[in-house]
């Protein structure tokens, strides 16, 4: 059952992105930024946590979960370390994603030639 | 003269089939969601990793797949076909980083890869942090924490 939920949620997020891409002059860069921003907003009142419980991995794969994890880390940091935690905790949960992207793309770009 | 010209242009510009694009984006995006959920269950039940770490492992696996498929040249064709079905999932982030790194590699390690790697995906990180700061401040002021 959770697979169907994952399919529906992730599909609808991509569908909204595609509709924005086709009907306006925004580039894919604008759309990813917009979705990250929406993700950070949805975590304010714990809406995104409920979506994660409902759709499982389907809610964690779209880029909105990146924003959700940023806000989640900031709030967790604030609970543990006060106002300083807002700065130390923000990248706590997303650091794995950012580091992985940088590390893999650095070493792979040393190995592979660009294809055209 | 001008009207004719506009008509000729209109007939030869390729029309984007919005309905077709949307259906493809919905299906490929949904399949990405299923892959994510399947990877989480694989790591939790077969590799016996706690569920929080399993999520991180799933993200790293997808990012690695996005990077290596971009290097091998498949991913650009797939992105042209599915568009937002692959851009919105985390693979789009990996694809942007990897293609910038490959493209600017000729210009050297520091001035090429170092300065340009996060050219496309830097926007995501910057606006994500700004947004999360604003919204967690709001949440703090409202007193929900």
gemmi code that builds the backbone of each chain (N, CA, C; Angstrom):
import gemmi

chains = {
    "A": [
        ("UNK", (0.832, -1.203, 0.000), (0.000, 0.000, 0.000), (0.863, 1.247, 0.000)),
        ("UNK", (1.962, 1.201, 0.779), (2.815, 2.390, 0.850), (3.474, 2.657, -0.494)),
        ("UNK", (3.613, 1.596, -1.321), (4.196, 1.801, -2.644), (3.264, 2.635, -3.519)),
        ("UNK", (1.946, 2.378, -3.401), (0.986, 3.158, -4.198), (1.004, 4.615, -3.754)),
        ("UNK", (1.043, 4.825, -2.407), (1.111, 6.194, -1.904), (2.362, 6.895, -2.405)),
        ("UNK", (3.516, 6.157, -2.364), (4.773, 6.745, -2.823), (4.662, 7.133, -4.282)),
        ("UNK", (4.067, 6.243, -5.094), (3.904, 6.528, -6.528), (3.056, 7.772, -6.729)),
        ("UNK", (1.925, 7.845, -6.002), (1.003, 8.968, -6.208), (1.649, 10.279, -5.781)),
        ("UNK", (2.273, 10.304, -4.571), (2.811, 11.576, -4.086), (3.944, 12.068, -4.967)),
        ("UNK", (4.929, 11.182, -5.227), (6.091, 11.599, -6.015), (5.652, 11.979, -7.427)),
        ("UNK", (4.694, 11.222, -7.991), (4.193, 11.534, -9.317), (3.524, 12.892, -9.373)),
        ("UNK", (2.729, 13.206, -8.337), (2.009, 14.482, -8.362), (2.977, 15.650, -8.237)),
        ("UNK", (4.022, 15.493, -7.388), (5.005, 16.580, -7.264), (5.669, 16.832, -8.617)),
        ("UNK", (6.071, 15.729, -9.313), (6.713, 15.896, -10.621), (5.747, 16.477, -11.637)),
        ("UNK", (4.465, 16.084, -11.548), (3.449, 16.589, -12.475), (3.282, 18.094, -12.315)),
        ("UNK", (3.239, 18.566, -11.050), (3.113, 20.008, -10.815), (4.311, 20.740, -11.411)),
        ("UNK", (5.521, 20.166, -11.186), (6.727, 20.770, -11.752), (6.653, 20.857, -13.262)),
        ("UNK", (6.183, 19.771, -13.898), (6.104, 19.743, -15.351), (5.091, 20.760, -15.870)),
        ("UNK", (3.967, 20.909, -15.159), (2.960, 21.886, -15.584), (3.508, 23.306, -15.489)),
        ("UNK", (4.274, 23.588, -14.396), (4.872, 24.920, -14.275), (5.874, 25.136, -15.403)),
        ("UNK", (6.669, 24.091, -15.711), (7.702, 24.215, -16.749), (7.086, 24.475, -18.108)),
        ("UNK", (5.965, 23.813, -18.408), (5.368, 23.943, -19.734), (4.600, 25.246, -19.918)),
        ("UNK", (3.995, 25.765, -18.833), (3.080, 26.886, -19.001), (3.680, 28.241, -18.645)),
        ("UNK", (4.903, 28.283, -18.120), (5.540, 29.572, -17.834), (6.925, 29.564, -18.473)),
        ("UNK", (7.661, 30.707, -18.357), (9.026, 30.701, -18.921), (10.074, 30.395, -17.865)),
        ("UNK", (9.691, 29.802, -16.743), (10.683, 29.482, -15.718), (11.556, 28.326, -16.185)),
        ("UNK", (12.848, 28.367, -15.804), (13.771, 27.290, -16.163), (13.691, 26.204, -15.092)),
        ("UNK", (14.242, 24.990, -15.376), (14.272, 23.944, -14.344), (14.937, 24.406, -13.050)),
        ("UNK", (15.945, 25.300, -13.149), (16.589, 25.829, -11.944), (15.615, 26.556, -11.054)),
        ("UNK", (14.769, 27.416, -11.663), (13.759, 28.136, -10.882), (12.820, 27.159, -10.188)),
        ("UNK", (12.455, 26.096, -10.920), (11.451, 25.188, -10.369), (12.014, 24.410, -9.183)),
        ("UNK", (13.281, 23.950, -9.272), (13.844, 23.235, -8.126), (13.944, 24.155, -6.919)),
        ("UNK", (14.354, 25.423, -7.149), (14.437, 26.365, -6.028), (13.066, 26.566, -5.400)),
        ("UNK", (12.042, 26.713, -6.265), (10.669, 26.888, -5.776), (10.243, 25.703, -4.915)),
        ("UNK", (10.564, 24.488, -5.376), (10.130, 23.309, -4.629), (10.872, 23.175, -3.306)),
        ("UNK", (12.175, 23.530, -3.282), (12.897, 23.493, -2.005), (12.255, 24.464, -1.026)),
        ("UNK", (11.885, 25.650, -1.547), (11.269, 26.661, -0.691), (9.935, 26.159, -0.143)),
        ("UNK", (9.140, 25.525, -1.018), (7.866, 24.956, -0.553), (8.124, 23.910, 0.527)),
        ("UNK", (9.181, 23.084, 0.329), (9.507, 22.062, 1.317), (9.858, 22.660, 2.661)),
        ("UNK", (10.649, 23.753, 2.664), (10.990, 24.378, 3.940), (9.746, 24.928, 4.611)),
        ("UNK", (8.810, 25.442, 3.793), (7.590, 25.997, 4.392), (6.720, 24.896, 4.998)),
        ("UNK", (6.618, 23.753, 4.276), (5.706, 22.709, 4.736), (6.143, 22.091, 6.057)),
        ("UNK", (7.417, 22.284, 6.437), (7.844, 21.686, 7.696), (7.487, 22.546, 8.898)),
        ("UNK", (7.061, 23.818, 8.658), (6.833, 24.728, 9.782), (5.781, 24.175, 10.731)),
        ("UNK", (4.669, 23.689, 10.187), (3.610, 23.176, 11.052), (3.544, 21.659, 11.020)),
        ("UNK", (4.716, 21.024, 10.746), (4.827, 19.567, 10.760), (3.947, 18.879, 9.718)),
        ("UNK", (3.600, 19.609, 8.645), (2.771, 18.972, 7.613), (3.572, 17.896, 6.902)),
        ("UNK", (4.858, 18.215, 6.616), (5.641, 17.284, 5.800), (5.911, 15.975, 6.531)),
        ("UNK", (6.026, 16.033, 7.878), (6.236, 14.793, 8.631), (5.080, 13.829, 8.429)),
        ("UNK", (3.851, 14.411, 8.375), (2.686, 13.549, 8.147), (2.722, 12.953, 6.753)),
        ("UNK", (3.167, 13.764, 5.770), (3.259, 13.240, 4.405), (4.283, 12.102, 4.348)),
        ("UNK", (5.418, 12.260, 5.080), (6.434, 11.205, 5.083), (5.864, 9.926, 5.677)),
        ("UNK", (5.070, 10.060, 6.754), (4.449, 8.868, 7.339), (3.507, 8.207, 6.351)),
        ("UNK", (2.833, 9.033, 5.518), (1.843, 8.489, 4.591), (2.491, 7.884, 3.353)),
        ("UNK", (3.494, 8.576, 2.799), (4.037, 8.144, 1.506), (5.421, 7.521, 1.610)),
        ("UNK", (6.035, 7.498, 2.802), (7.330, 6.840, 2.960), (8.400, 7.418, 2.045)),
        ("UNK", (9.071, 6.524, 1.323), (10.176, 6.952, 0.461), (9.734, 7.884, -0.644)),
        ("UNK", (8.457, 7.794, -1.045), (7.970, 8.665, -2.098), (8.042, 10.126, -1.719)),
        ("UNK", (7.954, 10.425, -0.409), (8.041, 11.817, 0.034), (9.487, 12.232, 0.268)),
        ("UNK", (10.399, 11.250, 0.413), (11.792, 11.594, 0.696), (12.612, 11.784, -0.571)),
        ("UNK", (12.123, 11.265, -1.706), (12.893, 11.351, -2.943), (12.821, 12.733, -3.610)),
        ("UNK", (11.640, 13.404, -3.710), (11.623, 14.710, -4.382), (12.454, 15.741, -3.630)),
        ("UNK", (12.820, 16.800, -4.337), (13.709, 17.813, -3.772), (13.044, 18.563, -2.619)),
        ("UNK", (11.706, 18.473, -2.488), (11.024, 19.112, -1.360), (11.510, 18.558, -0.025)),
        ("UNK", (11.922, 17.268, -0.014), (12.387, 16.682, 1.239), (13.710, 17.294, 1.671)),
        ("UNK", (14.467, 17.828, 0.701), (15.706, 18.537, 1.017), (15.399, 19.759, 1.881)),
        ("UNK", (14.393, 20.533, 1.460), (13.979, 21.688, 2.251), (13.421, 21.287, 3.597)),
        ("UNK", (12.640, 20.193, 3.585), (12.059, 19.697, 4.832), (13.143, 19.342, 5.836)),
        ("UNK", (14.205, 18.661, 5.345), (15.285, 18.265, 6.259), (16.049, 19.477, 6.768)),
        ("UNK", (16.204, 20.523, 5.924), (16.903, 21.731, 6.386), (16.154, 22.363, 7.551)),
        ("UNK", (14.835, 22.567, 7.401), (14.063, 23.178, 8.483), (14.036, 22.267, 9.708)),
        ("UNK", (13.912, 20.956, 9.450), (13.882, 19.996, 10.538), (15.163, 20.077, 11.370)),
        ("UNK", (16.321, 20.148, 10.656), (17.604, 20.246, 11.356), (17.707, 21.530, 12.139)),
        ("UNK", (17.209, 22.657, 11.543), (17.287, 23.946, 12.238), (16.471, 23.916, 13.517)),
        ("UNK", (15.269, 23.335, 13.452), (14.402, 23.304, 14.630), (14.972, 22.383, 15.704)),
        ("UNK", (15.505, 21.231, 15.229), (16.150, 20.305, 16.169), (17.330, 20.984, 16.870)),
        ("UNK", (18.136, 21.726, 16.098), (19.269, 22.452, 16.671), (18.808, 23.482, 17.678)),
        ("UNK", (17.685, 24.160, 17.380), (17.174, 25.165, 18.309), (16.720, 24.515, 19.604)),
        ("UNK", (16.112, 23.338, 19.508), (15.671, 22.648, 20.716), (16.845, 22.239, 21.586)),
        ("UNK", (17.973, 21.890, 20.936), (19.102, 21.395, 21.719), (20.012, 22.508, 22.198)),
        ("UNK", (20.273, 23.517, 21.333), (21.292, 24.499, 21.688), (20.851, 25.933, 21.658)),
        ("UNK", (19.547, 26.199, 21.696), (19.102, 27.583, 21.699), (19.329, 28.251, 20.354)),
        ("UNK", (19.512, 29.577, 20.389), (19.581, 30.357, 19.149), (20.798, 29.971, 18.319)),
        ("UNK", (21.883, 29.537, 18.976), (23.077, 29.121, 18.229), (22.798, 27.856, 17.433)),
        ("UNK", (21.871, 27.053, 17.917), (21.528, 25.815, 17.234), (20.918, 26.035, 15.871)),
        ("UNK", (20.291, 27.217, 15.669), (19.748, 27.532, 14.348), (20.860, 27.520, 13.310)),
        ("UNK", (22.069, 27.937, 13.727), (23.172, 27.988, 12.769), (23.894, 26.647, 12.681)),
        ("UNK", (24.072, 25.974, 13.822), (24.824, 24.718, 13.780), (23.977, 23.571, 13.254)),
        ("UNK", (22.659, 23.632, 13.431), (21.843, 22.469, 13.114), (21.288, 22.432, 11.712)),
        ("UNK", (21.335, 23.598, 11.000), (20.626, 23.675, 9.721), (21.044, 22.586, 8.746)),
        ("UNK", (22.372, 22.390, 8.607), (22.835, 21.427, 7.594), (23.034, 20.028, 8.153)),
        ("UNK", (22.631, 19.821, 9.419), (22.890, 18.537, 10.073), (22.406, 17.334, 9.276)),
        ("UNK", (21.145, 17.378, 8.830), (20.551, 16.210, 8.195), (20.844, 16.143, 6.708)),
        ("UNK", (21.035, 17.318, 6.070), (21.236, 17.315, 4.621), (22.697, 17.180, 4.242)),
        ("UNK", (23.614, 17.239, 5.243), (25.034, 17.240, 4.899), (25.409, 15.990, 4.118)),
        ("UNK", (24.750, 14.856, 4.413), (25.051, 13.626, 3.682), (24.797, 13.797, 2.198)),
        ("UNK", (23.648, 14.395, 1.852), (23.317, 14.581, 0.446), (24.284, 15.505, -0.262)),
        ("UNK", (24.576, 16.662, 0.383), (25.460, 17.635, -0.252), (26.859, 17.057, -0.418)),
        ("UNK", (27.382, 16.437, 0.678), (28.735, 15.877, 0.597), (28.809, 14.783, -0.446)),
        ("UNK", (27.796, 13.904, -0.479), (27.822, 12.807, -1.444), (27.849, 13.356, -2.859)),
        ("UNK", (26.994, 14.363, -3.141), (26.965, 14.921, -4.496), (28.321, 15.504, -4.865)),
        ("UNK", (28.947, 16.239, -3.917), (30.225, 16.879, -4.237), (31.324, 15.837, -4.416)),
        ("UNK", (31.392, 14.852, -3.476), (32.475, 13.862, -3.531), (32.377, 13.020, -4.796)),
        ("UNK", (31.176, 12.474, -5.060), (31.041, 11.612, -6.244), (31.337, 12.394, -7.516)),
        ("UNK", (30.785, 13.626, -7.624), (30.968, 14.303, -8.902), (32.402, 14.768, -9.077)),
        ("UNK", (33.116, 15.051, -7.961), (34.530, 15.422, -8.124), (35.336, 14.258, -8.678)),
        ("UNK", (35.231, 13.086, -8.018), (36.086, 11.977, -8.454), (35.658, 11.429, -9.802)),
        ("UNK", (34.329, 11.403, -10.055), (33.895, 10.884, -11.354), (34.287, 11.824, -12.489)),
        ("UNK", (34.315, 13.146, -12.206), (34.704, 14.045, -13.289), (36.190, 13.933, -13.589)),
        ("UNK", (36.982, 13.425, -12.605), (38.403, 13.173, -12.907), (38.551, 11.960, -13.810)),
        ("UNK", (37.632, 10.978, -13.659), (37.770, 9.728, -14.409), (37.191, 9.852, -15.804)),
        ("UNK", (35.967, 10.449, -15.907), (35.243, 10.391, -17.188), (35.498, 11.654, -18.033)),
        ("UNK", (35.395, 11.467, -19.335), (35.455, 12.592, -20.271), (34.028, 13.081, -20.517)),
        ("UNK", (33.835, 14.395, -20.719), (32.475, 14.866, -21.040), (31.989, 14.303, -22.371)),
        ("UNK", (30.724, 13.864, -22.362), (30.109, 13.359, -23.605), (29.321, 14.494, -24.258)),
        ("UNK", (29.332, 14.531, -25.593), (28.495, 15.587, -26.205), (27.514, 15.049, -27.230)),
    ],
    "B": [
        ("UNK", (3.450, 41.181, -44.801), (4.798, 40.605, -44.754), (5.116, 40.080, -43.345)),
        ("UNK", (4.891, 40.959, -42.365), (5.199, 40.566, -40.996), (4.274, 39.436, -40.522)),
        ("UNK", (2.985, 39.551, -40.898), (2.025, 38.522, -40.499), (2.383, 37.176, -41.094)),
        ("UNK", (2.759, 37.209, -42.380), (3.155, 35.969, -43.039), (4.326, 35.316, -42.322)),
        ("UNK", (5.293, 36.167, -41.999), (6.501, 35.682, -41.332), (6.148, 34.986, -40.017)),
        ("UNK", (5.245, 35.650, -39.238), (4.833, 35.078, -37.960), (4.141, 33.736, -38.165)),
        ("UNK", (3.311, 33.661, -39.237), (2.605, 32.405, -39.514), (3.590, 31.298, -39.823)),
        ("UNK", (4.593, 31.624, -40.658), (5.579, 30.609, -41.037), (6.325, 30.127, -39.796)),
        ("UNK", (6.689, 31.091, -38.950), (7.392, 30.700, -37.714), (6.522, 29.768, -36.875)),
        ("UNK", (5.231, 30.126, -36.740), (4.340, 29.315, -35.906), (4.228, 27.887, -36.415)),
        ("UNK", (4.206, 27.723, -37.756), (4.051, 26.357, -38.270), (5.305, 25.534, -38.051)),
        ("UNK", (6.462, 26.188, -37.998), (7.685, 25.384, -37.904), (8.237, 25.234, -36.491)),
        ("UNK", (7.736, 26.038, -35.527), (8.216, 25.833, -34.146), (7.630, 24.521, -33.627)),
        ("UNK", (8.477, 23.665, -33.069), (7.944, 22.408, -32.533), (7.009, 22.688, -31.372)),
        ("UNK", (5.836, 22.075, -31.396), (4.864, 22.296, -30.317), (5.142, 21.320, -29.178)),
        ("UNK", (5.145, 21.864, -27.957), (5.310, 21.011, -26.790), (3.960, 20.361, -26.492)),
        ("UNK", (3.956, 19.055, -26.441), (2.712, 18.369, -26.138), (2.552, 18.311, -24.618)),
        ("UNK", (1.729, 19.250, -24.089), (1.673, 19.421, -22.631), (1.102, 18.182, -21.947)),
        ("UNK", (0.032, 17.617, -22.524), (-0.605, 16.458, -21.885), (0.353, 15.270, -21.831)),
        ("UNK", (1.008, 15.021, -22.964), (1.951, 13.912, -23.048), (3.091, 14.081, -22.049)),
        ("UNK", (3.660, 15.311, -22.020), (4.746, 15.601, -21.083), (4.316, 15.359, -19.648)),
        ("UNK", (3.087, 15.797, -19.309), (2.623, 15.664, -17.925), (2.482, 14.206, -17.540)),
        ("UNK", (1.925, 13.406, -18.471), (1.743, 11.989, -18.142), (3.096, 11.317, -17.935)),
        ("UNK", (4.058, 11.620, -18.826), (5.385, 11.010, -18.690), (6.028, 11.433, -17.370)),
        ("UNK", (5.900, 12.743, -17.024), (6.496, 13.218, -15.774), (5.850, 12.532, -14.581)),
        ("UNK", (4.521, 12.353, -14.635), (3.818, 11.709, -13.514), (4.308, 10.274, -13.339)),
        ("UNK", (4.399, 9.528, -14.453), (4.766, 8.116, -14.337), (6.225, 7.951, -13.917)),
        ("UNK", (7.152, 8.706, -14.553), (8.559, 8.536, -14.184), (8.805, 9.024, -12.759)),
        ("UNK", (8.139, 10.134, -12.375), (8.284, 10.608, -11.003), (7.782, 9.586, -10.010)),
        ("UNK", (6.631, 8.986, -10.320), (6.098, 7.960, -9.434), (7.022, 6.771, -9.321)),
        ("UNK", (7.615, 6.366, -10.451), (8.550, 5.236, -10.406), (9.760, 5.573, -9.544)),
        ("UNK", (10.237, 6.841, -9.602), (11.349, 7.241, -8.737), (10.955, 7.097, -7.273)),
        ("UNK", (9.704, 7.482, -6.955), (9.225, 7.330, -5.573), (9.226, 5.879, -5.146)),
        ("UNK", (8.775, 4.986, -6.058), (8.750, 3.556, -5.727), (10.164, 3.032, -5.522)),
        ("UNK", (11.116, 3.479, -6.376), (12.505, 3.042, -6.215), (13.031, 3.484, -4.849)),
        ("UNK", (12.720, 4.738, -4.460), (13.169, 5.236, -3.167), (12.634, 4.395, -2.018)),
        ("UNK", (11.321, 4.106, -2.065), (10.714, 3.313, -0.996), (11.302, 1.900, -0.967)),
        ("UNK", (11.511, 1.316, -2.162), (12.078, -0.034, -2.224), (13.493, -0.058, -1.674)),
        ("UNK", (14.283, 0.981, -1.958), (15.653, 1.039, -1.429), (15.638, 1.150, 0.089)),
        ("UNK", (14.702, 1.976, 0.629), (14.620, 2.105, 2.087), (14.297, 0.744, 2.706)),
        ("UNK", (13.327, 0.030, 2.110), (12.960, -1.278, 2.683), (14.089, -2.276, 2.526)),
        ("UNK", (14.819, -2.185, 1.406), (15.978, -3.064, 1.208), (17.007, -2.840, 2.307)),
        ("UNK", (17.337, -1.557, 2.572), (18.349, -1.281, 3.599), (17.852, -1.637, 4.993)),
        ("UNK", (16.536, -1.423, 5.250), (16.044, -1.690, 6.608), (15.951, -3.186, 6.884)),
        ("UNK", (15.351, -3.947, 5.949), (15.023, -5.337, 6.262), (16.100, -6.323, 5.847)),
        ("UNK", (16.884, -5.999, 4.820), (17.894, -6.963, 4.366), (19.269, -6.629, 4.920)),
        ("UNK", (19.630, -5.311, 4.941), (20.934, -4.939, 5.480), (20.860, -4.625, 6.973)),
        ("UNK", (19.645, -4.581, 7.562), (19.437, -4.318, 8.992), (20.061, -3.008, 9.452)),
        ("UNK", (19.789, -1.944, 8.706), (20.230, -0.610, 9.092), (19.026, 0.092, 9.718)),
        ("UNK", (19.213, 0.835, 10.846), (18.090, 1.559, 11.447), (17.446, 2.508, 10.451)),
        ("UNK", (16.129, 2.790, 10.615), (15.377, 3.444, 9.537), (15.900, 4.838, 9.211)),
        ("UNK", (16.434, 5.577, 10.216), (16.930, 6.926, 9.906), (18.149, 6.857, 8.998)),
        ("UNK", (19.076, 5.924, 9.317), (20.271, 5.774, 8.482), (19.903, 5.209, 7.117)),
        ("UNK", (18.854, 4.375, 7.076), (18.442, 3.791, 5.800), (18.007, 4.882, 4.828)),
        ("UNK", (17.332, 5.936, 5.362), (16.946, 7.057, 4.498), (18.174, 7.720, 3.885)),
        ("UNK", (19.212, 7.947, 4.740), (20.435, 8.568, 4.247), (21.098, 7.684, 3.195)),
        ("UNK", (21.123, 6.361, 3.458), (21.722, 5.439, 2.494), (20.984, 5.495, 1.164)),
        ("UNK", (19.638, 5.582, 1.237), (18.845, 5.644, 0.007), (19.196, 6.892, -0.792)),
        ("UNK", (19.302, 8.045, -0.087), (19.629, 9.284, -0.800), (21.001, 9.182, -1.453)),
        ("UNK", (21.985, 8.601, -0.702), (23.334, 8.500, -1.258), (23.352, 7.586, -2.475)),
        ("UNK", (22.595, 6.467, -2.402), (22.538, 5.553, -3.548), (21.982, 6.259, -4.777)),
        ("UNK", (20.873, 7.001, -4.584), (20.263, 7.680, -5.737), (21.207, 8.741, -6.303)),
        ("UNK", (21.914, 9.463, -5.408), (22.842, 10.483, -5.882), (23.975, 9.833, -6.671)),
        ("UNK", (24.467, 8.684, -6.154), (25.543, 7.995, -6.870), (25.067, 7.538, -8.242)),
        ("UNK", (23.855, 6.985, -8.297), (23.319, 6.537, -9.588), (23.187, 7.722, -10.551)),
        ("UNK", (22.679, 8.857, -10.036), (22.543, 10.040, -10.882), (23.875, 10.485, -11.434)),
        ("UNK", (24.934, 10.474, -10.576), (26.256, 10.930, -11.010), (26.822, 9.994, -12.070)),
        ("UNK", (26.786, 8.679, -11.798), (27.473, 7.759, -12.709), (26.736, 7.664, -14.034)),
        ("UNK", (25.389, 7.757, -14.002), (24.644, 7.702, -15.263), (24.860, 8.966, -16.086)),
        ("UNK", (25.065, 10.120, -15.397), (25.394, 11.331, -16.136), (26.745, 11.175, -16.831)),
        ("UNK", (27.726, 10.574, -16.102), (29.062, 10.389, -16.684), (29.006, 9.479, -17.894)),
        ("UNK", (28.178, 8.435, -17.824), (28.118, 7.490, -18.932), (27.291, 8.017, -20.099)),
        ("UNK", (26.599, 9.164, -19.895), (25.907, 9.807, -21.006), (24.461, 9.419, -21.188)),
        ("UNK", (23.915, 8.520, -20.319), (22.513, 8.131, -20.484), (21.576, 9.211, -19.960)),
        ("UNK", (21.997, 9.859, -18.875), (21.053, 10.656, -18.097), (20.528, 11.852, -18.880)),
        ("UNK", (21.379, 12.465, -19.723), (20.925, 13.633, -20.484), (19.780, 13.273, -21.422)),
        ("UNK", (19.905, 12.091, -22.053), (18.822, 11.658, -22.951), (17.544, 11.420, -22.154)),
        ("UNK", (17.691, 10.774, -20.989), (16.502, 10.492, -20.173), (15.850, 11.782, -19.699)),
        ("UNK", (16.679, 12.781, -19.311), (16.111, 14.054, -18.851), (15.369, 14.740, -19.990)),
        ("UNK", (15.910, 14.654, -21.235), (15.193, 15.232, -22.368), (13.849, 14.575, -22.569)),
        ("UNK", (13.768, 13.285, -22.246), (12.520, 12.562, -22.455), (11.544, 12.789, -21.305)),
        ("UNK", (11.995, 12.610, -20.050), (11.043, 12.674, -18.927), (10.980, 14.038, -18.273)),
        ("UNK", (11.893, 14.951, -18.583), (11.921, 16.300, -17.998), (11.753, 16.281, -16.479)),
        ("UNK", (10.638, 16.822, -15.964), (10.523, 17.009, -14.520), (10.454, 15.700, -13.749)),
        ("UNK", (10.129, 14.596, -14.420), (10.125, 13.318, -13.712), (11.481, 12.951, -13.158)),
        ("UNK", (12.550, 13.487, -13.740), (13.888, 13.215, -13.209), (14.544, 14.454, -12.614)),
        ("UNK", (14.016, 15.662, -12.908), (14.656, 16.876, -12.383), (14.231, 17.125, -10.948)),
        ("UNK", (12.946, 16.894, -10.645), (12.439, 17.181, -9.302), (13.000, 16.201, -8.256)),
        ("UNK", (13.106, 14.882, -8.516), (13.750, 14.018, -7.536), (15.220, 14.397, -7.303)),
        ("UNK", (15.805, 13.841, -6.245), (17.157, 14.233, -5.834), (18.184, 13.936, -6.923)),
        ("UNK", (17.860, 13.061, -7.890), (18.770, 12.782, -8.999), (19.042, 14.029, -9.836)),
        ("UNK", (18.049, 14.965, -9.892), (18.255, 16.191, -10.639), (19.363, 17.030, -10.031)),
        ("UNK", (19.419, 17.026, -8.687), (20.483, 17.741, -7.964), (21.840, 17.144, -8.319)),
        ("UNK", (21.936, 15.801, -8.285), (23.189, 15.128, -8.618), (23.570, 15.393, -10.061)),
        ("UNK", (22.574, 15.364, -10.957), (22.822, 15.583, -12.377), (23.385, 16.978, -12.616)),
        ("UNK", (22.805, 17.992, -11.943), (23.274, 19.364, -12.133), (24.718, 19.504, -11.672)),
        ("UNK", (25.034, 18.928, -10.481), (26.399, 19.027, -9.963), (27.378, 18.334, -10.898)),
        ("UNK", (27.017, 17.107, -11.311), (27.940, 16.305, -12.105), (28.174, 16.926, -13.474)),
        ("UNK", (27.101, 17.432, -14.124), (27.323, 17.950, -15.476), (28.130, 19.239, -15.435)),
        ("UNK", (27.946, 20.056, -14.367), (28.781, 21.257, -14.253), (30.240, 20.873, -14.048)),
        ("UNK", (30.489, 19.848, -13.205), (31.867, 19.421, -12.947), (32.521, 18.895, -14.215)),
        ("UNK", (31.776, 18.112, -15.004), (32.344, 17.556, -16.236), (32.631, 18.662, -17.247)),
        ("UNK", (31.697, 19.635, -17.313), (31.803, 20.650, -18.354), (33.002, 21.560, -18.126)),
        ("UNK", (33.260, 21.915, -16.847), (34.306, 22.898, -16.580), (35.630, 22.261, -16.217)),
        ("UNK", (35.729, 20.947, -16.385), (36.934, 20.246, -15.971), (38.152, 20.711, -16.760)),
        ("UNK", (37.950, 21.091, -18.022), (39.065, 21.506, -18.892), (39.781, 22.721, -18.337)),
        ("UNK", (39.053, 23.583, -17.593), (39.642, 24.842, -17.151), (40.491, 24.695, -15.901)),
        ("UNK", (40.731, 23.468, -15.468), (41.632, 23.277, -14.336), (40.901, 22.816, -13.097)),
        ("UNK", (41.689, 22.365, -12.112), (41.072, 21.781, -10.924), (40.423, 22.838, -10.043)),
        ("UNK", (41.130, 23.965, -9.822), (40.582, 24.958, -8.891), (39.654, 25.923, -9.621)),
        ("UNK", (40.154, 26.522, -10.718), (39.326, 27.516, -11.408), (38.216, 26.856, -12.221)),
        ("UNK", (38.382, 25.597, -12.589), (37.337, 24.913, -13.350), (36.350, 24.209, -12.456)),
        ("UNK", (36.768, 23.054, -11.917), (35.857, 22.250, -11.110), (35.479, 22.980, -9.827)),
        ("UNK", (36.486, 23.542, -9.149), (36.249, 24.125, -7.825), (35.248, 25.251, -7.841)),
        ("UNK", (35.381, 26.178, -8.803), (34.494, 27.341, -8.758), (33.167, 27.086, -9.439)),
        ("UNK", (33.108, 26.105, -10.342), (31.880, 25.969, -11.129), (31.024, 24.773, -10.765)),
        ("UNK", (31.533, 23.883, -9.869), (30.787, 22.655, -9.599), (29.393, 22.933, -9.067)),
        ("UNK", (29.270, 23.892, -8.155), (27.967, 24.166, -7.538), (27.214, 25.280, -8.252)),
        ("UNK", (27.615, 25.555, -9.510), (27.006, 26.652, -10.253), (25.485, 26.510, -10.346)),
        ("UNK", (25.017, 25.307, -10.702), (23.580, 25.112, -10.893), (22.888, 24.701, -9.604)),
        ("UNK", (23.565, 23.837, -8.807), (22.898, 23.323, -7.621), (23.117, 24.218, -6.416)),
        ("UNK", (24.006, 25.225, -6.541), (24.226, 26.142, -5.427), (22.964, 26.903, -5.066)),
        ("UNK", (22.148, 27.222, -6.090), (20.901, 27.951, -5.842), (20.000, 27.176, -4.896)),
        ("UNK", (19.966, 25.830, -5.087), (19.128, 25.001, -4.233), (19.585, 25.097, -2.787)),
        ("UNK", (20.917, 24.975, -2.574), (21.446, 24.998, -1.213), (21.188, 26.367, -0.573)),
        ("UNK", (21.495, 27.448, -1.330), (21.384, 28.791, -0.758), (19.937, 29.106, -0.389)),
        ("UNK", (19.000, 28.922, -1.347), (17.622, 29.279, -1.028), (17.000, 28.317, -0.034)),
        ("UNK", (17.480, 27.064, 0.001), (17.017, 26.154, 1.035), (17.393, 26.645, 2.412)),
        ("UNK", (18.661, 27.077, 2.578), (19.107, 27.533, 3.894), (18.382, 28.814, 4.294)),
        ("UNK", (18.266, 29.757, 3.326), (17.561, 31.016, 3.626), (16.120, 30.719, 4.052)),
        ("UNK", (15.453, 29.874, 3.275), (14.066, 29.545, 3.589), (13.929, 28.888, 4.935)),
        ("UNK", (14.819, 27.914, 5.233), (14.686, 27.213, 6.505), (14.974, 28.149, 7.667)),
        ("UNK", (15.902, 29.105, 7.460), (16.188, 30.060, 8.535), (14.968, 30.925, 8.815)),
        ("UNK", (14.372, 31.459, 7.731), (13.203, 32.319, 7.910), (12.068, 31.560, 8.604)),
        ("UNK", (11.795, 30.343, 8.102), (10.627, 29.644, 8.620), (10.854, 29.113, 10.027)),
        ("UNK", (12.113, 28.737, 10.362), (12.301, 28.286, 11.744), (12.277, 29.471, 12.704)),
        ("UNK", (12.710, 30.667, 12.222), (12.559, 31.872, 13.057), (11.080, 32.148, 13.316)),
        ("UNK", (10.273, 32.041, 12.252), (8.832, 32.273, 12.406), (8.256, 31.291, 13.418)),
        ("UNK", (8.646, 30.029, 13.267), (8.115, 29.007, 14.164), (8.539, 29.270, 15.606)),
        ("UNK", (9.780, 29.768, 15.757), (10.292, 30.094, 17.080), (9.485, 31.232, 17.694)),
        ("UNK", (9.186, 32.267, 16.861), (8.473, 33.433, 17.375), (7.021, 33.098, 17.701)),
        ("UNK", (6.426, 32.229, 16.882), (5.049, 31.834, 17.147), (4.988, 31.022, 18.432)),
        ("UNK", (6.093, 30.330, 18.750), (6.147, 29.591, 20.001), (5.715, 28.154, 19.882)),
        ("UNK", (5.866, 27.586, 18.678), (5.454, 26.204, 18.483), (6.495, 25.212, 18.989)),
        ("UNK", (7.754, 25.645, 19.109), (8.824, 24.703, 19.423), (8.671, 24.184, 20.842)),
    ],
}
model = gemmi.Model(1)
for chain_id, residues in chains.items():
    chain = gemmi.Chain(chain_id)
    for i, (resn, *xyz) in enumerate(residues, 1):
        res = gemmi.Residue()
        res.name, res.seqid = resn, gemmi.SeqId(i, " ")
        for name, pos in zip(("N", "CA", "C"), xyz):
            atom = gemmi.Atom()
            atom.name, atom.element = name, gemmi.Element(name[0])
            atom.pos, atom.b_iso = gemmi.Position(*pos), 0.0
            res.add_atom(atom)
        chain.add_residue(res)
    model.add_chain(chain)
structure = gemmi.Structure()
structure.add_model(model)
structure.setup_entities()
